[in-house]
Amino acid sequence: MSSSDDAVLARRARIARWVAIGKRIGYAALLVAIIAFVIGAIASFPPWTVALATAGLVVTCIALPPAVVFGYGVRAAEREDRERRQDLRP
């Protein structure tokens, strides 16, 4: 394994960490939005529930899509590396 491979693996690991953080934030914000909506539906939608549900959805829309896309990219790169290693074995 060369030093350039190490740099690529380190960068991939760093991106994977950011992906995990982005997914946690995105899914947590979605959960907050859902809970706020349910509470709002039960309580005739007080303004704070509408604001909280909207904010949760906005955060979800900002955080989750890039995390999911980059997550697919990291997994595809890891899968390609595994396939290449298998092709190189005798």
ABEGO torsion letter per residue (X at the ends): XBAAAAAAAAAAAAAAAAAAAAAAAAAAAAAAAAAAAAAAAAAGGBAAAAAAAAAAAAAAAAAAAAAAAAAAAAAAAAAAAAAAAAAABX
